[in-house]
Amino acid sequence: MTAPAVPDARQPYPPGDLAIWVFILAELAVFLVLFAAYAFARLKHLALFNEMQLTLDSRAGMLNTLLLITGSWCVARAVAAIRASRARISARWLMAAILTGIGFLIVKAFEYGAKFSAGIDLETNLFYTFYLSLTMFHAMHVALGMVILAFVWHKARRGGYSAADHRGMETGASYWHMVDLVWVVLFPLVYVLR
């Protein structure tokens, strides 16, 4: 087993490109506004939100939480592997992360399919307006994260990153961790908190 890489004094902080951090902060600000709007609406319509929350499949939400946390772990392992000059192993970890994203979207597709076949849509009630808007907006971020990771994986597989030059991988990893972080807040907020 390779020892974890020690941060290099030359390594920029935060990891990745500065532009991704501006984008991440902007996206987090949008999600913060949406979460605040959800919380405000929930306070005004507590009985409706509590009743409708019971119609969600919390097991599917928990499975998706496990998938995204596992995906973030895989991405962290990929970055650690490239820092240790293990490009092929890094690419494998990236592919594993992409697969967790695919799993997440499949679970969401089954959830949405069940709701749509029951006649539930954005206009059903205020809770479902928020539930569908928030989770679909997040799912779009998962899909974008998978596209980013696919490009990073392709470059890693071809030897495009090294222990000395892996900023692009850290950029993609940073975005993926943001997607995971948002879900870790979104899941309990929408599925669990009463």
Residue pairs with C-beta under 8 A, 6 or more apart in sequence:
2 81
2 84
2 86
3 84
4 80
5 80
5 83
5 84
5 163
7 13
12 167
14 21
14 174
15 79
15 167
15 170
15 171
15 173
15 174
16 167
16 168
16 170
16 171
16 172
16 173
16 174
17 167
17 168
17 171
20 171
20 174
20 175
21 174
23 175
24 174
24 175
24 178
27 141
27 178
27 182
28 178
28 181
28 182
31 137
31 138
31 182
31 185
31 186
34 133
34 134
34 137
35 134
35 185
35 186
35 189
37 130
38 130
38 134
38 189
38 190
39 189
41 49
41 126
41 130
42 49
45 126
45 127
48 125
48 126
48 127
49 126
49 127
50 194
52 125
52 127
52 128
52 131
53 127
53 190
53 191
53 194
56 111
56 131
56 190
56 191
57 111
57 114
58 191
58 192
60 107
60 108
60 110
60 111
61 187
61 190
61 191
61 192
62 187
63 107
64 104
64 107
64 108
64 183
64 187
65 183
65 184
65 187
67 100
67 101
67 103
67 104
67 107
68 100
68 101
68 104
68 142
68 179
68 180
68 183
68 184
69 180
69 184
70 100
71 96
71 97
71 100
71 101
71 104
71 176
71 180
72 97
72 176
72 177
72 180
74 93
74 94
74 96
74 97
74 100
75 93
75 94
75 97
75 149
75 172
75 173
75 176
75 177
76 173
77 93
78 90
78 91
78 93
78 94
78 97
78 156
78 169
78 173
79 90
79 166
79 169
79 170
79 173
81 87
81 89
81 90
81 93
82 90
82 156
82 161
82 162
82 163
82 166
82 169
83 163
83 166
84 163
85 162
85 163
87 156
87 157
87 159
87 161
87 162
88 157
90 156
90 161
90 169
91 153
91 156
91 157
94 149
94 152
94 153
94 156
94 169
95 153
97 149
97 176
98 146
98 149
98 150
98 153
101 142
101 143
101 145
101 146
101 149
102 146
104 139
104 142
105 139
105 142
105 143
105 146
108 135
108 139
111 135
112 132
112 136
115 121
115 128
115 132
120 128
121 128
121 132
122 128
122 129
122 132
122 133
123 129
130 190
131 190
134 186
134 190
135 186
135 190
138 179
138 182
138 183
138 186
141 178
141 179
141 182
142 179
144 175
145 172
145 175
145 176
145 179
148 172
148 175
148 176
149 172
149 176
151 172
152 168
152 169
152 172
152 173
155 161
155 168
155 169
156 169
160 168
161 168
161 169
